[in-house]
C-alpha cells in the first residue's frame, strides 16, 4: 500500500544545518517574485539563520468592504498536493496569479508550470470564498518570516488580493504546508484550469493496470457483491474464469472515477492534523472536509482492494454513509461488471 507522507519538523540548528541556514537566508533576500503584486512595502533584507523578521503593518484594515477581486497572487508549497511526479523538484510548489496580461485581459497564471487562461467571475468568486471561509483578512498587514527553517516551511508565503475599491489584503508568512486555506487555493485553481481543459496542475494520469481485485459491498444489511480474483477452492484452483479483457475493463472503471487521485489527496485529516483519513473511513469520494462526528453505519459496508502491475496497492474499507453514497456510481459499475462472472465451483 502506498506509504503515507509524514510531516517534516523544524530541525534543530546543528552544525550541518548551519550551512543550509546561510543558503536559506539568501533565498529569503530574493524571495519576492517579479510577478508579485506590490505588497505592504516591507523590504526583504538579509537576516541571520533562525532569526524572525517581523515587520507587520498595525494599521492594515481587518475589514474589506468589497467582494470583487481584480488582482491576486500567492505562492505556496503543499506536501499533499503535487503536479507530475511527486518526487520531481518543484512538484509541490505553486505560484498562482491573476492579473491583466499585455492585452489588458484578466488572466490566471500558475507560473511554476507555465499555464495560463483568461480568468472569469467563477474563479474570482471562488478565491473570495476561500478568503472569507478562512478569515484571511484577519492576517492583513502581517509580515513575519523565519530564516533557516525547513524549506517546506521556510519559503515565505506571500499573499495579495486587490479589490475593485482599491482595498488590499496582503501578508507574508512562513509557508503553512498543512493548512486548509492553502489546499483550498490550490483546489480552486486546479479544478478551474481543468474545467477549462488544462490538467497541468494535477498529477500525471495513472496508467498502471490492475492485476488483482477484491470487492465486498453490503447495502441495508444485505450482501450485494462479494468477489475476489484471488479466491480458490479447496483444491487450490481459482474459482473464477476471468475474460481475457477482464483487467483492462476493470482498470478502465477505476480510472474513470480517478481512484488514485482521490485516494492520495484524501490522506490528510485537517481536523486531527495527521494522516489518518483512511483510518477514519474517508477516501476522497465524499466531502473534501468530512464531518468527523459521523458514526459508522451498522448496515452498509464497502471493502475494495486493488493491486497494480507497478506494485502499487489500494485498500478501501469504510462504513461511512457519506463516503459510500458518493462512491455509489463507481460501485454500481463495479457490481454490474462482476455480475456476469460466475464461479466455477457452482457456488453463488
Helices and strands as residue ranges (DSSP letters): H 15-29, E 52-54, E 69-77, E 93-100, E 106-110, E 115-118, H 121-133, G 136-139, E 143-146, H 151-154, E 157-163, E 168-173, H 180-195, E 210-219, E 222-228, H 246-256, H 259-265, E 301-308, E 313-318, H 321-326, H 328-339
